[in-house]
Amino acid sequence: MSDLGSDEMEDEQHPYIGEYEGGRNENDERHGFGKATLANQDTYEGMYEKGKRNGQGTYRFRNGARYIGEYAQNQKHGQGTFIYPDGSKYEGNWVKDQRCGFGKYTYVNADTYEGEWQDHLRHGQGTYTYAQTGTKYVGRWVRGKREGHGELIHANHKYVGVFKEDKPLGKGKYVFDIGCEQHGEYIHIEQEKEDKAADDEEASPNVTPKWNAGQVTAIHLQTEEEERAEEESQGEQQSEEQQGETQGEQQSEQPSEQQQEPTTESKEEKPAEEQQEAQNEEKEAEPEQTQEEEKTEETTQEQADED
């Protein structure tokens, strides 16, 4: 709750509870178009139904964030745009106050993600574009991490393979614009953390993907049968992921807004002829913030604006 000074008190005994100007129904509930200033100085301007935000509206937080879009029963639900205090922005679908469905997130460092969301996280098929280099990841995501089949597309070559826990793993290939492709396999090398606490015996090691280069061949164009088999394989994988997912924790009546962190470009080892270019590209690709997990820092919660 915000600190309220004496000028924000209706009198010495009753705290300031906000203001409302707009339509009401026969039960004296907010109904139709209205404007409200909440006790914490957030404001809402838009449609109400039976005392709750319902329909198109604009909610402005006192910290500078704002939401412009559809509401249902006091929750962001439907199409809407949320602009965060740092300037990052989400445009897309919402379900019960959560980013869910198809949407586009523009990060503070100008990276973008456009694709499917679930429970505020990148989940499903989507494309992440690194603004500084133009590199793109196109593929599957699970709970905010690259998982399953994907392509990491650079300026003059791309990597095609499987990702696990946000890193390439297993068999894959590099396809070059000059007309050849290098087959190989990624393995994960575990490295102990140098700053591991003495009493932290079970600290998870750092995992670095290492590329084991194999045969170089001419580019192989898939036949219709191979494309069909690959699509079926991806469909089976997606079905298994959906069956294995557990239900998330129940959300509170008014869940907080979480800003998304930009992801970092994969540090997978490149083929020998691309090593120098990759080193230069990785330096350019570092976003302003490199934490890969979602921030738990919250923006101000929307307060219930009942009379």
PARO-210671 format. One line per 2 residues: their letters; for each residue x negated, y negated, z of N, C-alpha, C. Coordinates in nm, 2 decimals. Each point is the difference from the previous one (the first is absolute). Last residue first. Example, Ala and Ser with C-alpha at 12.3 -4.5 7.8 and 13.67 -1.06 7.14 Angstrom:
BEGIN
SA = -1.28,0.22,0.71,-0.09,-0.11,0.00,0.08,-0.11,0.08  -0.03,0.57,-0.01,0.09,-0.12,0.00,-0.09,-0.12,0.00
This chain:
BEGIN
DE = 1.64,-0.03,-0.47,0.03,-0.11,0.08,-0.01,0.04,0.15  -0.31,0.24,-0.36,0.14,0.00,0.04,0.02,-0.12,0.09
DA = -0.40,0.17,-0.26,0.05,-0.14,0.00,0.15,0.00,0.03  -0.49,0.31,0.06,0.15,0.01,-0.02,0.06,-0.14,0.02
QE = -0.51,0.04,-0.17,0.08,0.01,0.12,0.15,0.01,-0.03  -0.49,0.13,-0.25,0.13,-0.07,-0.02,0.08,0.02,0.12
QT = -0.53,0.02,0.04,0.12,0.08,-0.03,0.12,-0.09,-0.03  -0.53,-0.11,-0.10,0.11,-0.02,0.10,0.12,0.07,-0.04
TE = -0.45,0.21,-0.17,0.06,-0.13,-0.01,0.11,-0.01,0.10  -0.42,0.35,0.06,0.14,-0.03,-0.04,0.03,-0.15,-0.02
ET = -0.42,0.41,0.00,0.03,-0.14,0.04,0.14,-0.03,-0.06  -0.25,0.40,-0.08,0.11,0.01,0.09,0.04,-0.14,0.05
KE = -0.24,0.18,-0.48,-0.01,-0.07,0.12,0.12,0.02,0.09  -0.19,0.37,-0.35,0.10,-0.11,0.01,-0.03,-0.07,0.13
EE = -0.41,0.25,-0.22,0.13,0.04,0.06,0.08,-0.13,0.01  -0.44,-0.03,-0.18,0.09,0.08,-0.09,0.13,0.03,0.07
QT = -0.39,-0.41,0.04,0.07,0.10,0.08,0.10,0.07,-0.09  -0.29,-0.38,-0.13,-0.02,0.14,-0.05,0.07,0.11,0.08
QE = 0.02,-0.56,-0.18,0.01,0.09,0.12,0.00,0.14,-0.04  -0.07,-0.32,-0.33,-0.03,-0.08,0.11,0.01,0.07,0.14
PE = -0.12,0.29,-0.43,0.10,-0.09,0.03,-0.04,-0.08,0.12  -0.31,0.25,-0.37,0.03,-0.01,0.14,0.11,-0.10,0.03
AE = -0.22,0.11,-0.44,0.14,0.04,0.04,0.03,-0.01,0.14  -0.43,-0.11,-0.21,0.10,-0.09,-0.04,0.14,0.04,0.05
KE = -0.36,0.29,0.07,-0.03,-0.13,0.07,0.11,-0.10,-0.03  0.01,0.40,-0.23,0.04,0.02,0.13,-0.02,-0.12,0.09
EN = -0.15,0.01,-0.45,0.14,-0.01,0.01,0.05,0.01,0.14  -0.46,0.06,-0.10,0.04,-0.14,-0.02,0.15,-0.01,0.02
QA = -0.17,0.43,0.01,-0.05,-0.07,0.11,0.04,-0.15,0.00  0.10,0.28,-0.37,0.09,0.03,0.11,-0.04,-0.08,0.12
EQ = -0.27,-0.01,-0.38,0.13,-0.08,-0.02,0.09,0.02,0.12  -0.39,0.26,-0.01,-0.03,-0.14,0.02,0.12,-0.09,-0.01
QE = 0.04,0.47,-0.08,-0.03,-0.03,0.14,-0.02,-0.15,0.02  0.12,0.30,-0.40,0.09,-0.11,0.05,-0.05,-0.05,0.13
EA = -0.19,0.37,-0.23,-0.02,-0.11,-0.10,0.09,-0.12,0.05  0.01,0.41,0.25,-0.14,-0.06,0.01,0.00,-0.12,-0.09
PK = 0.47,0.12,0.21,-0.10,0.07,-0.08,-0.12,-0.08,-0.02  0.27,-0.11,0.44,0.02,0.00,-0.14,-0.10,0.08,-0.08
EE = 0.23,0.01,0.53,-0.13,-0.01,-0.08,0.04,0.01,-0.15  0.34,-0.21,0.37,-0.04,0.13,-0.05,-0.13,-0.02,-0.09
KS = 0.29,-0.31,0.30,-0.14,0.00,-0.01,-0.06,0.13,-0.06  0.49,-0.30,-0.05,-0.06,0.13,0.04,-0.15,-0.01,-0.02
ET = 0.28,-0.45,0.10,-0.03,0.09,-0.11,-0.07,0.13,0.05  0.32,-0.25,0.34,-0.13,-0.02,-0.06,-0.01,0.09,-0.12
TP = 0.46,-0.24,0.21,-0.08,0.11,0.01,-0.14,-0.03,-0.07  0.36,-0.35,0.26,-0.05,0.05,-0.13,-0.09,0.12,0.02
EQ = 0.39,-0.11,0.35,-0.14,-0.03,-0.03,-0.04,0.05,-0.14  0.49,-0.17,0.22,-0.08,0.10,-0.05,-0.14,-0.04,-0.02
QQ = 0.39,-0.15,0.37,-0.07,-0.04,-0.12,-0.08,0.11,-0.05  0.46,0.02,0.29,-0.14,0.03,0.00,-0.06,-0.05,-0.13
ES = 0.46,-0.10,0.34,-0.06,0.00,-0.13,-0.14,0.03,0.01  0.39,0.18,0.35,-0.09,-0.11,-0.03,-0.05,0.01,-0.14
PQ = 0.49,0.20,0.19,-0.14,0.03,-0.01,-0.08,-0.12,-0.05  0.47,0.08,0.24,-0.06,-0.10,-0.08,-0.15,0.02,-0.01
ES = 0.27,0.33,0.20,0.11,-0.07,-0.06,-0.06,-0.11,-0.09  -0.33,0.40,0.07,0.08,-0.08,0.09,0.11,-0.08,-0.08
QQ = -0.18,0.47,-0.17,-0.04,-0.14,0.00,0.09,-0.07,0.10  -0.18,0.53,-0.01,0.12,-0.09,-0.02,-0.05,-0.14,0.02
EG = -0.35,0.35,-0.19,0.06,-0.04,0.13,0.12,-0.09,-0.03  -0.11,0.33,-0.39,-0.07,-0.10,0.08,0.07,-0.03,0.12
QT = 0.02,0.48,-0.27,0.07,-0.13,0.02,-0.08,-0.09,0.09  -0.25,0.36,-0.30,0.08,0.00,0.11,0.07,-0.14,0.01
EG = -0.21,0.31,-0.43,0.00,-0.13,0.08,0.10,0.02,0.12  -0.09,0.34,-0.35,-0.09,0.00,0.12,0.01,-0.13,0.08
QQ = 0.25,0.07,-0.41,0.04,0.10,0.10,-0.08,-0.01,0.13  -0.12,-0.27,-0.36,0.13,-0.05,0.05,0.05,0.10,0.11
EE = -0.39,0.11,-0.24,-0.03,-0.12,0.09,0.13,-0.04,0.06  0.02,0.34,-0.32,-0.06,0.05,0.12,-0.02,-0.12,0.10
SQ = 0.15,-0.11,-0.43,0.11,0.07,0.08,-0.06,0.05,0.13  -0.30,-0.19,-0.30,0.09,-0.10,0.06,0.11,0.06,0.08
QE = -0.28,0.29,-0.24,-0.08,-0.07,0.11,0.09,-0.10,0.07  0.17,0.21,-0.38,0.00,0.09,0.11,-0.08,-0.06,0.12
GQ = 0.01,-0.25,-0.40,0.13,0.01,0.06,0.01,0.09,0.12  -0.40,-0.03,-0.25,0.02,-0.12,0.08,0.14,0.00,0.06
SE = -0.10,0.35,-0.29,-0.08,0.01,0.12,0.01,-0.12,0.09  0.22,0.00,-0.42,0.07,0.10,0.09,-0.08,0.01,0.13
EE = -0.18,-0.26,-0.34,0.11,-0.07,0.06,0.07,0.09,0.10  -0.36,0.18,-0.24,-0.04,-0.10,0.09,0.11,-0.07,0.07
AR = 0.09,0.30,-0.35,-0.04,0.07,0.12,-0.05,-0.09,0.11  0.13,-0.18,-0.42,0.11,0.05,0.07,-0.04,0.07,0.13
EE = -0.34,-0.15,-0.29,0.07,-0.12,0.07,0.12,0.05,0.08  -0.22,0.32,-0.26,-0.08,-0.04,0.12,0.06,-0.12,0.07
EE = 0.21,0.15,-0.40,0.01,0.11,0.11,-0.08,-0.04,0.12  -0.03,-0.27,-0.38,0.13,-0.02,0.06,0.02,0.10,0.11
TQ = -0.50,-0.13,-0.10,0.11,0.05,-0.08,0.13,-0.02,0.08  -0.47,-0.30,0.06,0.09,0.11,0.05,0.11,0.03,-0.10
LH = -0.51,-0.18,-0.08,0.14,-0.05,-0.01,0.09,0.12,0.04  -0.54,-0.12,0.10,0.10,0.10,-0.03,0.14,-0.06,0.00
IA = -0.53,-0.19,-0.10,0.12,-0.02,0.07,0.11,0.10,-0.04  -0.52,0.13,-0.01,0.09,-0.09,-0.07,0.13,-0.01,0.07
TV = -0.40,0.14,0.31,0.07,0.05,-0.12,0.06,-0.11,-0.07  -0.36,0.16,0.43,0.05,-0.12,-0.07,0.06,0.06,-0.14
QG = -0.08,0.25,0.52,-0.02,-0.01,-0.15,0.06,-0.13,-0.06  -0.09,-0.03,0.51,0.00,0.12,-0.07,-0.02,-0.03,-0.15
AN = -0.08,-0.23,0.54,0.03,-0.01,-0.15,-0.02,0.13,-0.06  0.14,-0.17,0.50,-0.09,0.10,-0.06,0.03,0.01,-0.15
WK = 0.09,-0.38,0.41,0.03,0.05,-0.13,-0.10,0.10,-0.05  0.19,-0.17,0.51,-0.12,0.01,-0.08,0.04,0.07,-0.14
PT = 0.24,-0.29,0.46,0.02,0.09,-0.11,-0.13,0.00,-0.09  0.06,-0.08,0.55,-0.04,-0.07,-0.13,0.02,0.10,-0.11
VN = 0.16,-0.08,0.55,0.00,0.09,-0.12,-0.03,-0.08,-0.12  -0.08,-0.02,0.57,0.03,-0.07,-0.12,-0.01,0.10,-0.11
PS = 0.14,0.18,0.48,-0.11,-0.05,-0.07,0.05,-0.08,-0.12  0.25,0.06,0.48,0.00,0.05,-0.13,-0.11,-0.06,-0.08
AE = 0.02,0.11,0.54,0.01,-0.11,-0.10,-0.01,0.05,-0.14  -0.02,0.23,0.46,0.08,0.04,-0.12,0.03,-0.11,-0.10
ED = -0.26,-0.06,0.41,-0.05,0.12,-0.06,0.07,0.04,-0.12  -0.08,-0.42,0.32,0.10,0.02,-0.11,-0.05,0.12,-0.08
DA = -0.23,-0.22,0.36,0.10,0.09,0.05,0.10,0.03,-0.10  -0.36,-0.30,-0.10,-0.06,0.12,0.06,0.10,0.10,0.04
AK = 0.11,-0.33,-0.41,-0.02,-0.01,0.14,-0.05,0.13,0.06  -0.10,-0.18,-0.51,0.09,0.08,0.08,-0.03,0.00,0.15
DE = -0.19,-0.23,-0.41,0.04,-0.07,0.12,0.10,0.08,0.08  -0.18,0.16,-0.42,-0.11,-0.04,0.08,0.04,-0.06,0.14
KE = 0.26,0.38,-0.30,0.00,-0.14,0.03,-0.11,-0.04,0.09  -0.02,0.43,-0.34,0.04,-0.04,0.14,0.00,-0.15,0.01
QE = 0.10,0.28,-0.45,-0.11,-0.07,0.06,0.05,-0.05,0.14  0.14,0.36,-0.45,0.03,-0.06,0.13,-0.13,-0.06,0.06
IH = 0.19,0.10,-0.52,-0.12,0.01,0.09,0.04,-0.07,0.13  0.29,0.23,-0.44,-0.01,-0.10,0.11,-0.12,0.03,0.09
IY = 0.10,0.08,-0.55,0.00,0.06,0.13,-0.02,-0.10,0.10  0.15,0.03,-0.56,-0.03,-0.07,0.12,0.00,0.09,0.13
EG = -0.09,0.10,-0.55,0.07,0.03,0.12,-0.04,-0.09,0.11  0.00,0.04,-0.59,-0.07,0.02,0.12,0.09,0.02,0.12
HQ = -0.07,-0.17,-0.57,0.08,0.08,0.09,-0.09,0.02,0.13  0.02,-0.38,-0.41,-0.08,0.08,0.08,0.08,0.07,0.11
EC = 0.08,-0.23,-0.53,0.04,0.02,0.13,-0.09,0.09,0.08  0.04,-0.35,-0.49,-0.04,0.13,0.07,0.05,0.00,0.14
GI = 0.03,-0.37,-0.33,0.05,0.12,-0.06,-0.05,0.13,0.06  -0.05,-0.49,0.11,-0.08,0.03,-0.11,0.04,0.13,-0.06
DF = 0.20,-0.18,0.40,0.05,-0.06,-0.12,-0.08,0.04,-0.12  0.04,0.32,0.44,-0.07,-0.12,-0.05,0.06,-0.05,-0.13
VY = 0.12,0.32,0.46,0.03,-0.01,-0.14,-0.06,-0.14,-0.04  -0.06,0.39,0.42,-0.02,-0.14,-0.04,0.02,-0.01,-0.15
KG = 0.20,0.38,0.37,-0.09,-0.03,-0.11,0.00,-0.16,-0.02  0.11,0.46,0.38,0.05,-0.12,-0.07,-0.09,-0.03,-0.12
KG = 0.08,0.35,0.49,-0.03,-0.02,-0.15,0.06,-0.12,-0.06  -0.06,-0.03,0.53,0.02,0.12,-0.09,-0.03,-0.04,-0.14
LP = 0.12,-0.40,0.31,-0.05,0.13,0.05,0.04,0.11,-0.11  0.00,-0.59,0.14,0.00,0.11,-0.10,-0.05,0.13,0.06
KD = 0.24,-0.36,0.32,-0.13,0.02,-0.07,0.02,0.11,-0.10  0.35,-0.15,0.31,-0.05,-0.12,-0.06,-0.13,0.01,-0.07
EK = 0.23,0.38,0.20,-0.03,-0.09,0.10,-0.07,-0.13,-0.05  0.01,0.31,-0.37,0.04,0.05,0.13,-0.04,-0.09,0.11
FV = 0.07,0.06,-0.59,-0.05,-0.08,0.12,0.06,0.07,0.12  -0.12,0.14,-0.55,0.08,0.01,0.12,-0.06,-0.08,0.11
GV = -0.07,-0.11,-0.54,-0.02,0.12,0.09,0.10,-0.01,0.11  -0.27,-0.31,-0.40,0.13,0.07,0.00,-0.02,0.13,0.09
YK = -0.25,-0.51,-0.14,-0.01,0.13,0.07,0.14,0.06,0.01  -0.24,-0.37,-0.37,0.10,0.02,0.11,-0.03,0.14,0.06
HN = -0.22,-0.45,-0.33,0.01,0.15,0.03,0.10,0.01,0.11  -0.13,-0.43,-0.16,-0.04,0.08,-0.12,0.00,0.15,0.03
AH = 0.16,-0.33,0.32,0.00,-0.08,-0.12,-0.03,0.09,-0.12  0.22,0.26,0.41,-0.10,-0.11,0.00,0.00,-0.07,-0.14
IL = 0.34,0.34,0.32,-0.03,-0.05,-0.14,-0.09,-0.12,0.01  0.18,0.46,0.27,-0.06,-0.12,0.03,-0.06,-0.06,-0.12
EG = 0.41,0.37,0.11,-0.10,-0.05,-0.09,-0.05,-0.13,0.06  0.27,0.48,0.21,-0.01,-0.14,-0.03,-0.11,-0.03,-0.10
HG = 0.30,0.41,0.33,-0.06,-0.04,-0.13,0.00,-0.15,-0.02  0.01,0.14,0.51,0.05,0.07,-0.12,-0.07,-0.05,-0.13
ER = 0.01,-0.34,0.39,0.02,0.14,0.03,0.06,0.07,-0.12  -0.17,-0.50,0.25,0.00,0.07,-0.13,0.00,0.15,0.03
KG = 0.22,-0.33,0.37,-0.13,0.05,-0.05,0.02,0.07,-0.14  0.36,-0.18,0.29,-0.09,-0.11,-0.02,-0.14,0.04,-0.05
RV = 0.37,0.32,0.06,-0.02,-0.07,0.13,-0.11,-0.11,-0.01  -0.01,0.26,-0.42,0.07,0.06,0.11,-0.03,-0.08,0.13
WR = -0.03,-0.03,-0.59,-0.03,-0.05,0.13,0.08,0.08,0.11  -0.17,0.04,-0.57,0.09,0.03,0.11,-0.06,-0.06,0.13
GV = -0.12,-0.23,-0.48,0.02,0.14,0.04,0.09,0.01,0.13  -0.37,-0.35,-0.27,0.14,0.04,-0.04,0.02,0.14,0.05
YK = -0.36,-0.44,0.07,0.03,0.14,0.04,0.15,0.02,-0.04  -0.39,-0.37,-0.19,0.14,0.04,0.04,0.00,0.14,0.05
TG = -0.34,-0.48,-0.11,0.01,0.15,0.02,0.14,0.03,0.05  -0.19,-0.44,-0.07,0.10,0.05,-0.10,0.01,0.15,0.01
TQ = -0.27,-0.33,0.27,-0.07,0.08,-0.11,0.10,0.05,-0.10  0.13,-0.29,0.37,-0.13,-0.05,-0.04,-0.06,0.08,-0.11
AY = 0.43,0.12,0.21,0.00,-0.13,-0.08,-0.14,-0.04,-0.05  0.23,0.49,0.08,-0.10,-0.08,0.07,-0.02,-0.13,-0.08
TY = 0.44,0.35,0.03,-0.09,-0.07,-0.09,-0.10,-0.09,0.09  0.36,0.46,0.02,-0.07,-0.10,0.08,-0.10,-0.06,-0.09
TG = 0.48,0.31,-0.06,-0.12,-0.06,-0.06,-0.06,-0.11,0.09  0.35,0.47,0.07,-0.02,-0.14,-0.01,-0.13,-0.03,-0.06
QG = 0.38,0.40,0.20,-0.08,-0.03,-0.11,-0.02,-0.15,0.00  0.08,0.22,0.47,0.06,0.03,-0.13,-0.09,-0.03,-0.11
HR = -0.02,-0.28,0.44,0.04,0.15,0.01,0.07,0.03,-0.13  -0.22,-0.42,0.33,-0.01,0.05,-0.14,0.02,0.15,0.00
LH = 0.22,-0.27,0.41,-0.13,0.05,-0.05,0.01,0.03,-0.15  0.37,-0.14,0.31,-0.10,-0.10,0.00,-0.13,0.04,-0.06
DQ = 0.37,0.30,0.00,-0.03,-0.03,0.14,-0.12,-0.10,0.00  0.02,0.15,-0.46,0.09,0.07,0.10,-0.05,-0.04,0.14
WE = -0.06,-0.13,-0.59,-0.02,-0.02,0.14,0.09,0.09,0.09  -0.21,-0.07,-0.56,0.09,0.05,0.10,-0.05,-0.02,0.14
GE = -0.18,-0.32,-0.39,0.04,0.14,-0.01,0.10,0.03,0.12  -0.42,-0.36,-0.12,0.13,0.01,-0.05,0.04,0.14,-0.02
YT = -0.40,-0.36,0.23,0.05,0.14,0.00,0.15,-0.01,-0.05  -0.48,-0.34,-0.01,0.15,0.03,0.00,0.02,0.15,0.01
DA = -0.39,-0.43,0.12,0.03,0.13,-0.04,0.15,0.02,-0.01  -0.20,-0.40,0.17,0.05,0.00,-0.14,0.01,0.14,-0.05
NV = -0.12,-0.14,0.45,-0.11,-0.01,-0.08,0.03,0.01,-0.15  0.33,0.03,0.34,-0.06,-0.13,0.02,-0.12,-0.01,-0.09
YT = 0.39,0.33,-0.17,-0.08,-0.02,0.12,-0.07,-0.13,0.01  0.46,0.22,-0.22,-0.11,-0.08,-0.04,-0.08,-0.04,0.12
YK = 0.39,0.39,-0.16,-0.06,-0.07,0.11,-0.13,-0.07,-0.05  0.50,0.24,-0.19,-0.14,-0.05,-0.03,-0.05,-0.08,0.12
GF = 0.39,0.43,-0.08,-0.03,-0.14,0.03,-0.14,-0.03,-0.03  0.43,0.41,0.05,-0.10,-0.06,-0.09,-0.03,-0.14,0.04
GC = 0.16,0.34,0.38,0.04,-0.01,-0.14,-0.11,-0.06,-0.08  0.02,-0.16,0.49,0.04,0.14,-0.04,0.06,0.00,-0.14
RQ = -0.18,-0.31,0.46,-0.03,0.01,-0.15,0.02,0.14,-0.04  0.28,-0.17,0.42,-0.12,0.06,-0.04,-0.02,-0.01,-0.15
DK = 0.40,-0.13,0.26,-0.12,-0.08,0.05,-0.13,0.06,-0.04  0.41,0.21,-0.16,0.00,-0.01,0.15,-0.13,-0.07,0.06
VW = -0.06,0.06,-0.48,0.10,0.09,0.06,-0.01,-0.02,0.15  -0.17,-0.27,-0.50,-0.01,0.02,0.15,0.11,0.10,0.04
NG = -0.30,-0.18,-0.48,0.12,0.06,0.07,-0.03,0.02,0.15  -0.27,-0.38,-0.29,0.05,0.13,-0.03,0.12,0.04,0.08
EY = -0.47,-0.32,0.02,0.12,-0.02,-0.08,0.06,0.14,-0.04  -0.39,-0.26,0.36,0.07,0.12,-0.05,0.13,-0.03,-0.07
KS = -0.50,-0.27,0.15,0.14,0.00,-0.03,0.04,0.14,-0.05  -0.41,-0.35,0.27,0.03,0.12,-0.07,0.15,0.01,-0.02
GD = -0.21,-0.35,0.25,0.02,-0.02,-0.14,0.03,0.12,-0.08  -0.06,-0.06,0.49,-0.13,-0.02,-0.07,0.02,-0.02,-0.15
PY = 0.39,0.06,0.29,-0.08,-0.12,0.04,-0.13,-0.02,-0.08  0.39,0.28,-0.25,-0.07,0.01,0.13,-0.08,-0.12,0.03
IF = 0.45,0.14,-0.30,-0.12,-0.07,-0.02,-0.06,-0.01,0.14  0.39,0.31,-0.28,-0.05,-0.04,0.13,-0.14,-0.06,-0.02
TG = 0.48,0.13,-0.29,-0.14,-0.04,-0.01,-0.04,-0.05,0.14  0.41,0.36,-0.23,-0.04,-0.12,0.08,-0.15,-0.03,-0.01
QG = 0.47,0.36,-0.10,-0.11,-0.07,-0.07,-0.04,-0.12,0.08  0.23,0.38,0.28,0.02,-0.03,-0.14,-0.12,-0.07,-0.06
HK = 0.08,-0.04,0.51,0.05,0.12,-0.07,0.04,-0.04,-0.14  -0.17,-0.18,0.52,-0.04,-0.02,-0.14,0.04,0.13,-0.07
QN = 0.28,-0.12,0.43,-0.12,0.05,-0.04,-0.03,-0.03,-0.14  0.41,-0.10,0.25,-0.11,-0.07,0.07,-0.14,0.05,-0.04
QA = 0.41,0.17,-0.21,0.00,0.02,0.14,-0.12,-0.05,0.07  -0.10,-0.04,-0.47,0.12,0.08,0.04,-0.01,0.03,0.14
YE = -0.24,-0.35,-0.41,0.02,0.05,0.13,0.12,0.09,0.01  -0.37,-0.24,-0.40,0.13,0.05,0.04,-0.01,0.06,0.15
GI = -0.33,-0.40,-0.18,0.06,0.11,-0.06,0.13,0.05,0.07  -0.48,-0.27,0.12,0.11,-0.05,-0.09,0.06,0.12,-0.07
YR = -0.35,-0.15,0.44,0.06,0.11,-0.08,0.12,-0.06,-0.07  -0.49,-0.18,0.26,0.14,-0.02,-0.03,0.04,0.12,-0.09
AG = -0.42,-0.24,0.36,0.05,0.11,-0.09,0.14,-0.03,-0.03  -0.24,-0.28,0.30,-0.02,-0.03,-0.14,0.04,0.11,-0.09
NR = 0.05,-0.04,0.49,-0.14,0.02,-0.03,-0.03,-0.02,-0.14  0.45,-0.01,0.18,-0.08,-0.12,0.05,-0.15,0.01,-0.03
FR = 0.38,0.24,-0.31,-0.06,0.02,0.13,-0.08,-0.12,0.03  0.44,0.08,-0.33,-0.13,-0.06,0.01,-0.05,0.02,0.14
YT = 0.38,0.21,-0.38,-0.04,0.00,0.14,-0.14,-0.06,0.01  0.44,0.03,-0.36,-0.14,-0.04,0.02,-0.03,-0.01,0.14
GQ = 0.40,0.28,-0.33,-0.04,-0.10,0.10,-0.15,-0.02,0.00  0.47,0.31,-0.21,-0.12,-0.07,-0.03,-0.03,-0.11,0.10
GN = 0.28,0.42,0.17,0.00,-0.07,-0.13,-0.13,-0.07,-0.02  0.15,0.06,0.48,0.04,0.10,-0.09,0.02,-0.07,-0.14
RK = -0.11,-0.06,0.57,-0.06,-0.04,-0.13,0.04,0.11,-0.10  0.33,-0.06,0.42,-0.14,0.05,-0.03,-0.04,-0.05,-0.14
GK = 0.44,-0.08,0.21,-0.10,-0.03,0.10,-0.14,0.04,-0.03  0.38,0.08,-0.30,0.04,0.05,0.14,-0.12,-0.02,0.10
EY = -0.18,-0.12,-0.44,0.13,0.08,0.00,0.02,0.05,0.14  -0.31,-0.40,-0.30,0.03,0.08,0.12,0.12,0.08,-0.03
MG = -0.41,-0.30,-0.30,0.13,0.06,0.02,0.01,0.09,0.13  -0.36,-0.42,-0.06,0.05,0.10,-0.09,0.14,0.05,0.04
EY = -0.47,-0.21,0.23,0.10,-0.07,-0.08,0.05,0.10,-0.10  -0.32,-0.05,0.49,0.06,0.09,-0.11,0.11,-0.09,-0.07
TD = -0.47,-0.05,0.36,0.12,-0.05,-0.06,0.05,0.10,-0.10  -0.34,-0.05,0.48,0.02,0.05,-0.13,0.13,-0.05,-0.06
QN = -0.13,-0.10,0.45,-0.03,-0.10,-0.11,-0.01,0.07,-0.14  0.13,0.21,0.44,-0.15,-0.01,-0.02,-0.04,-0.09,-0.12
AL = 0.46,0.07,0.11,-0.06,-0.05,0.12,-0.15,-0.01,-0.01  0.28,-0.04,-0.45,0.00,0.10,0.11,-0.08,-0.06,0.12
TA = 0.31,-0.20,-0.42,-0.14,-0.02,0.05,0.00,0.09,0.13  0.32,0.00,-0.48,-0.02,0.02,0.14,-0.14,-0.03,0.04
KG = 0.43,-0.04,-0.40,-0.14,-0.04,0.03,-0.02,0.02,0.15  0.37,0.21,-0.41,-0.03,-0.07,0.13,-0.15,-0.03,0.01
FG = 0.46,0.24,-0.31,-0.13,-0.07,0.00,-0.02,-0.07,0.12  0.31,0.41,0.05,-0.01,-0.08,-0.11,-0.14,-0.07,0.00
HR = 0.16,0.13,0.46,0.06,0.07,-0.12,-0.01,-0.09,-0.12  -0.07,0.07,0.58,-0.06,-0.06,-0.11,0.03,0.08,-0.13
ED = 0.35,0.01,0.40,-0.14,0.05,-0.03,-0.05,-0.07,-0.12  0.45,-0.04,0.22,-0.11,-0.10,0.04,-0.14,0.05,-0.02
NE = 0.43,0.21,-0.13,-0.06,0.04,0.13,-0.11,-0.09,0.05  0.21,-0.06,-0.43,0.11,-0.01,0.10,-0.05,0.04,0.14
NR = -0.40,-0.15,-0.31,0.13,0.07,-0.03,0.10,-0.02,0.11  -0.42,-0.33,-0.19,0.04,0.09,0.10,0.13,0.07,-0.04
GG = -0.44,-0.34,-0.22,0.13,0.06,0.00,0.02,0.10,0.12  -0.37,-0.40,0.06,0.05,0.08,-0.12,0.13,0.06,0.03
EY = -0.45,-0.16,0.29,0.10,-0.09,-0.07,0.04,0.08,-0.13  -0.29,0.05,0.51,0.06,0.06,-0.12,0.10,-0.10,-0.06
EG = -0.45,0.07,0.39,0.11,-0.07,-0.05,0.05,0.07,-0.13  -0.29,0.12,0.51,0.00,-0.02,-0.15,0.13,-0.07,-0.04
IY = -0.14,0.10,0.46,0.03,0.12,-0.07,0.01,-0.01,-0.15  -0.22,-0.23,0.49,0.04,-0.03,-0.14,0.02,0.13,-0.07
PH = 0.07,0.00,0.53,-0.10,-0.02,-0.10,0.06,-0.03,-0.14  0.20,-0.12,0.50,0.02,0.09,-0.11,-0.11,-0.03,-0.11
QE = 0.02,-0.23,0.43,0.03,0.14,0.03,0.02,0.09,-0.12  -0.11,-0.48,0.00,-0.10,0.06,0.09,0.03,0.14,0.02
DE = 0.18,-0.19,-0.45,0.00,-0.06,0.13,-0.10,0.08,0.09  -0.02,0.06,-0.46,0.13,-0.07,0.00,0.03,-0.07,0.13
ME = -0.50,0.08,-0.19,0.10,0.06,0.08,0.13,-0.08,-0.01  -0.44,-0.09,-0.20,0.07,0.11,-0.07,0.10,0.07,0.09
DS = -0.29,-0.35,0.15,0.08,-0.06,-0.11,0.07,0.10,-0.08  -0.29,0.12,0.36,0.12,-0.06,0.05,0.09,-0.06,-0.11
GL = -0.33,0.39,-0.16,-0.01,-0.11,0.09,0.13,-0.06,0.04  -0.18,0.51,-0.15,0.10,-0.10,-0.02,-0.02,-0.12,0.10
DS = -0.27,0.45,-0.25,0.01,-0.09,0.12,0.09,-0.11,-0.04  0.06,0.48,-0.24,-0.07,-0.12,0.00,0.01,-0.08,0.13
M = 0.02,0.55,-0.07,0.08,-0.12,0.00,-0.09,-0.12,0.00
